[in-house]
Every structure is written in structure tokens, then in C-alpha cells.
Amino acid sequence: MNLSIAKSVRHALLPLAVGLLLASGPLAAAEPGAAAEVMALAKAQWSAEDQSKTAAQAWSSVADDYTEFNPVVPTLVEGKATAARFYDASLQSGDKGMVSEMINPHVQVYGDTAILAYNYAGMTKDHSGKMQPNLAKSTRVYVRQNGKWMLVHANFAPVVNPTP
């Protein structure tokens, strides 16, 4: 290939290559509103849980192969059915969620995958009426399946004070 043709090809391909690199980053392949959609799904789940609805009622956007790390179970919780048993058992305590807030939300969307990271701040009233704060550093991973965002993994880490 002569030098003139090679230079022309480079000039033609450079903008395409830069465009492809930019398009492969966060939010590039997402339709407008994907971030708002996944945040709304998390908030809808919280609302149902704060109303003490069962997992069957509250977890319509949780995939069957869902996995979770949480501060209660020391190992990976595998499967929606297993996680639901723990959640439904917790309803027997009489504790009631009073407030659930998402602070500092950050969403990264890569095609049909969305990662929602946020600080969770909630208040729970126990069966005796005592209020307890519920704080966590949370990550939720959603995958679009059959046109619907489904929660496939979550990590709920407790907030701990650093030791000096």
C-alpha cells in the first residue's frame, strides 16, 4: 500500500476508532433513563419491604439465580428462593422499616447490565417500638432479561467505623 493510501485510511479510521472507544464506556449503550429505571426498582422493592410484603410480593424484579452478600449470613446466599426464605423469616420479628433512602447513587450501564452503587440509610422500628438506624454500603447488579431489568446480585456491607 502506498504512503498516500495508508494515510487516507488512517484518517478515515481514526474517528471511527475513537467513537468506538467512547461508545464502549459507561452509559454509552444505554437508552436514556436506564439509571433511573434501576434506581426506581430498588426503591420499589424497599417500599414493598417497608410494608412487610412477602418476598413473592416484593421481589418481582429479582432473578431466580440471584446471589447476595449481606451482614447476617457469613457466606454467599445463592438463589432467589434461599434469599426469600431469610427475608420472609425476618418478617416474623415484628420489625418494620420506617424509612429507606438511597444516598450518593451511582449507576454504570454497559449494554444490558447495570451496576447500582449507593449508601443506604434506613430506620427500623422493632416490635417494642424502639427505632434503630440501618446503614449499609450497597451494590446491586441488574441484567436486562426479556426487556426487563432483573436484580441478579447484591452486596450489602454494613457501615463500620474505622479503627484508629
VONU-471839 format. One record per residue (C-alpha): residue in three letters; z, y, x. Coordinates in steps of 0.1 Angstrom, whole numbers, padded with zeros to 4 digits, always signed. Layout:
BEGIN
AlaZYX/...
***
This chain:
BEGIN
Met+0000+0000+0000/Asn-0009+0033+0015/Leu+0018+0060+0020/Ser+0005+0083-0008/Ile+0007+0055-0034/Ala+0041+0044-0022/Lys+0054+0080-0025/Ser+0040+0083-0061/Val+0056+0050-0071/Arg+0089+0061-0057/His+0087+0094-0075/Ala+0079+0077-0108/Leu+0106+0050-0105/Leu+0134+0073-0092/Pro+0141+0090-0126/Leu+0139+0056-0143/Ala+0164+0040-0119/Val+0188+0070-0123/Gly+0185+0067-0160/Leu+0193+0030-0160/Leu+0223+0036-0138/Leu+0237+0063-0161/Ala+0229+0042-0192/Ser+0250+0012-0178/Gly+0282+0032-0177/Pro+0309+0035-0204/Leu+0298+0046-0239/Ala+0262+0046-0228/Ala+0251+0017-0250/Ala+0275+0025-0278/Glu+0265+0041-0310/Pro+0283+0073-0319/Gly+0317+0066-0334/Ala+0324+0032-0318/Ala+0355+0046-0301/Ala+0367+0060-0335/Glu+0360+0026-0351/Val+0381+0006-0328/Met+0410+0031-0329/Ala+0408+0030-0367/Leu+0410-0008-0367/Ala+0442-0007-0346/Lys+0458+0019-0368/Ala+0448-0001-0400/Gln+0465-0032-0385/Trp+0496-0012-0378/Ser+0497+0003-0413/Ala+0495-0032-0428/Glu+0522-0045-0404/Asp+0544-0015-0412/Gln+0541-0025-0449/Ser+0553-0060-0439/Lys+0520-0076-0449/Thr+0514-0112-0436/Ala+0490-0118-0407/Ala+0465-0132-0432/Gln+0465-0098-0449/Ala+0469-0075-0419/Trp+0447-0092-0393/Ser+0413-0092-0408/Ser+0398-0078-0376/Val+0415-0104-0353/Ala+0392-0131-0339/Asp+0401-0168-0343/Asp+0400-0172-0305/Tyr+0423-0141-0299/Thr+0447-0141-0269/Glu+0477-0119-0263/Phe+0503-0110-0237/Asn+0534-0095-0253/Pro+0570-0088-0242/Val+0585-0115-0264/Val+0566-0146-0253/Pro+0566-0152-0215/Thr+0531-0168-0214/Leu+0497-0161-0228/Val+0496-0166-0266/Glu+0463-0184-0274/Gly+0446-0183-0308/Lys+0450-0161-0339/Ala+0469-0189-0357/Thr+0495-0191-0330/Ala+0500-0153-0327/Ala+0501-0152-0365/Arg+0530-0177-0366/Phe+0550-0155-0343/Tyr+0542-0123-0363/Asp+0549-0139-0397/Ala+0582-0153-0384/Ser+0591-0118-0373/Leu+0588-0106-0409/Gln+0619-0127-0417/Ser+0641-0105-0395/Gly+0641-0077-0421/Asp+0629-0052-0395/Lys+0604-0026-0409/Gly+0580-0005-0390/Met+0585+0031-0399/Val+0561+0049-0376/Ser+0533+0037-0354/Glu+0515+0063-0332/Met+0487+0059-0306/Ile+0492+0084-0277/Asn+0467+0091-0250/Pro+0440+0067-0264/His+0411+0059-0241/Val+0381+0039-0252/Gln+0354+0024-0229/Val+0324+0009-0247/Tyr+0300-0015-0229/Gly+0274-0026-0254/Asp+0292-0049-0279/Thr+0325-0048-0260/Ala+0351-0020-0264/Ile+0384-0016-0244/Leu+0411+0005-0261/Ala+0440+0015-0238/Tyr+0468+0037-0251/Asn+0505+0043-0252/Tyr+0522+0030-0283/Ala+0552+0049-0298/Gly+0568+0035-0329/Met+0601+0034-0348/Thr+0615+0003-0364/Lys+0643+0001-0389/Asp+0663-0031-0386/His+0679-0049-0415/Ser+0711-0029-0412/Gly+0693+0004-0413/Lys+0695+0012-0376/Met+0664+0029-0361/Gln+0650+0016-0328/Pro+0622+0030-0307/Asn+0593+0007-0299/Leu+0573+0018-0269/Ala+0545+0000-0251/Lys+0516+0004-0227/Ser+0488-0013-0246/Thr+0453-0026-0241/Arg+0431-0041-0268/Val+0397-0057-0262/Tyr+0372-0057-0291/Val+0339-0075-0293/Arg+0313-0068-0320/Gln+0306-0101-0337/Asn+0281-0102-0366/Gly+0281-0064-0367/Lys+0319-0062-0370/Trp+0344-0052-0343/Met+0369-0081-0337/Leu+0400-0080-0316/Val+0397-0107-0290/His+0425-0099-0266/Ala+0455-0076-0263/Asn+0482-0069-0238/Phe+0514-0052-0250/Ala+0535-0043-0220/Pro+0570-0028-0225/Val+0577+0006-0211/Val+0603+0003-0184/Asn+0620+0029-0163/Pro+0610+0027-0126/Thr+0639+0019-0103/Pro+0645+0044-0075/
***
